Amino acid sequence: MINQIVMDGYIGKDLELKTTQSLKKYVSFTICQNRYSKIQKCYVGEWHHAVAWNKVAEDLVAKVHKGLKVILAGEQRTRSFIDKNGNKVAYEYIWVNSFDVLTSQNEESTKAIPQNSNQANDEEPEADRTIVEANKKDKLAEEPFGSQKEVQLTDADLPF
């Protein structure tokens, strides 16, 4: 049986590393995924719960903050429990195994380019970098969903 999920979205709040009684580190957080609603004719945010443990949790807390766009990879899990009113509750979440921080194309273009990029830095020469950037722009023009406007989240959009 395969249980893999890959999801991109925006981090809902600043992350806080916590420790269990058995000294295992973890972080629990929410991620907002934007999708276009044909009925409402606008983007709608769907919120998902996620949890990461040990090294992955430490890396998330160190590299990620509220509003940052990330890709999460992990497993879809469900935890059932009885709440204080005696109702059975099923809680779905993503058990995060790995993640990657997404940056916009504007942020990438503003990064400093080393002056001596032709030396032993394992980087592309300046001429090759220009060709790669042109190819990226051509691929973006071919993608049917490449022109969607990215929605920025504000504190008012968050459910907490």
C-alpha positions, -999 to +999 in steps of 0.1 A: +000+000+000+013+034-009+004+064+013+023+095-001+011+130-003+028+161-017+013+194-011+022+230-016+008+259+004+014+287+028+024+283+065-004+295+087+015+307+118+051+309+131+063+275+141+072+265+177+093+235+184+078+214+212+092+184+232+073+153+244+079+138+278+101+112+262+122+141+248+112+137+212+109+171+193+080+179+171+061+208+155+024+209+147+011+235+123-014+244+096-009+250+059-032+269+036-036+256+000-052+280-025-075+266-052-097+283-077-135+279-071-155+280-103-187+286-083-173+316-063-150+327-092-121+334-069-094+316-050-105+298-018-081+287+010-082+251+022-065+245+056-047+213+064-030+201+096+005+188+096+030+175+121+068+169+118+092+151+142+128+152+152+153+166+126+125+175+101+107+195+129+140+213+138+147+222+102+111+235+097+113+258+127+147+271+116+138+278+079+101+285+078+079+313+090+043+324+088+032+332+052+060+314+035+052+290+006+064+255+010+061+220-004+054+192+021+059+155+014+047+128+038+019+105+047-018+112+051-028+100+086-059+100+108-061+100+146-094+092+163-103+102+199-132+110+222-136+147+230-147+162+263-184+159+253-181+122+245-182+126+207-158+105+185-136+129+165-114+119+135-085+143+130-067+141+096-032+154+092+000+151+072+029+134+088+057+154+072+088+134+061+104+162+040+098+198+029+112+224+006+108+262+007+094+277-025+106+311-036+091+333-062+109+341-095+113+377-083+132+366-052+155+343-072+164+371-096+173+395-068+198+371-052+235+382-055+254+364-083+290+357-074+316+377-093+339+348-100+312+323-111+336+306-136+359+293-108+356+260-090+322+268-074+302+242-094+281+270-108+271+277-143+291+303-163+272+336-167+264+329-204+249+295-195+229+310-167+213+335-192+203+306-215+188+287-186+168+317-175+155+322-211+144+286-212+126+289-179+106+319-193+097+299-224+085+270-203+064+293-182+048+307-213+039+272-224+023+262-191-015+267-191-016+275-153+017+295-152-002+329-154-023+324-123-020+352-098-006+342-064-028+351-035-011+368-005-024+359+030-030+384+057-037+378+094-075+382+087-074+351+064-061+329+092-086+308+112-069+314+146 
